[in-house]
Amino acid sequence: MFASLEDLQGHFILTSYAQIYELIQAEHHLAALLTARALLETVAIENGSGDKRSFEEKLTELKNKEFISGKQIIFINQAIYDAGSAAMHRSYNPSKEAVRYVLDVIEKLLHTIYIEPIIENHLSQAKPKKKRAN
């Protein structure tokens, strides 16, 4: 998707990610959680799940593309989606620790989807090719 880390600069994903940290620093945990949930939805939509599916279907598509495991679907659905829903519909105000747990999950996903392919490409181009025996 991105050829280099510089290509990520200014992208919605990176901007949202940075804003989550700013919100945590300002102790706006509710806004940080909601931004994290929106970021997760955007990652899923950008990576082929489409916008007209349920959250769980989006996670299943990420599993089908081997970005997450079946066990992670359950955790992400319960930890992030349910927490976001509770914040929006049931006046849940998450703690700083709760937001950090959510952010840990998202960071792992961002690394798998966006960073690892860039690193893999860079390393494969940087290493010398095997010499053929004559």
N, C-alpha and C positions, 0 to 999 in steps of 0.2 A: 504494500500500500504506500509506504513512504520509503524513499531511497536513502535518506539520511536523517539524523536527529534534527538537523536544521529545518528539514521539511515540516517537522511537527510544530515549529514556532508559529504562534498566532492561530493555530488550528483550535477549533472549539473544544476538542478533548483536552488539550493542554491548558487552555485558558480556564476551563471549568475546574480542572484539577488544581490549578494554582489558587483559584478563588475559594475552594474548599478549605485550603490551609489558612487563607486570610480570614475566613469566617470562624475557624476554630480559634485562631489567635485573638479574635475580637470577642470570643465566647458566645458566638451566635450559633449554637449547636443545632438548633432546629433548622436554620437556613442551610447549614453545612450538610446535614443529613438529606434534606430535600434536593440540594444540588448534587450530592453523591448519587442519589437515586436517578436523577435526570441524566447524569453522566453515564451511568450504567445502561440506561435505556438507549442513549445515543450510540454507545459502543455496540450494543446488540443490533440496532437498526443499521448502522454503518457496515456491519460485517455479515450482511445477508439475510437477516431475519425479517426485514420489512417492518413497516410501521403499523400494519393492520392486524396484528396478532396479539395474543395475550402475553403477559410477561413470561409465564412459564414456557410458552411456545418459543419465545425468543431465546430463552436459556437452552432449550432443547436444540435449537439450531446451532448455538455456540458449542454445545456438546457434540453434535454431528460433525462439526468442523474441527473437533478435537482441541478446542480452546479451553474447555472445562470438562470435568468428569460428571457422571451421574450423581455422585455424592455431593458435589459442589452445587448442582442445581437445587437440591433440597436446602442446603445451607444458605445459598444466595437468596432463594425465594423467601425463606423464613427470616433471615437476618436483615436483608436490605429492603426487599419489597414490602414485607409485613411491617417493618419499622417505619418505612415511608408512609404506608397507609395509615398506621396508627398516628403518626404525626399530623397527617392531613385530616383524618376523620374522627380521631378520638383524643385530641389534645395531648398527645405524647410529646414531651420535651426531652430529648435524649441527653444523656450525660456526655461529657467530653470523651470518656473512655468508649462509650457506645459508638460515637462517630469515628473514633480512631479504629475500632474493630472493623467497621464498614469500609473505611478507607484502606485498611490492610488488604481486604478482599479485592477491592477495585484496583489497587496498585499491582497486585499479582496478575490480574487479568490484563491490565494495560501493558505490563511487561511482556506477557505471553503473546499478545496480539500485535503490538506495535514495535516494541524494542527488540525482541529476539530476532525477528526477521531481518532487521537492519544490521544487527551484530553478526548474524550468520552470513549475510551477504558480504559484509566488510571483511570478515575473517577468511571467507572462501576466496575472495579476490586478492587478499594480501599474502596468502601463503603460496610458496612456489609449487608448481605442478610437479608430479612425479615424473622422473625421467624414464623413458622406455629403454628396456634392455635391447641391445642389438642382436 
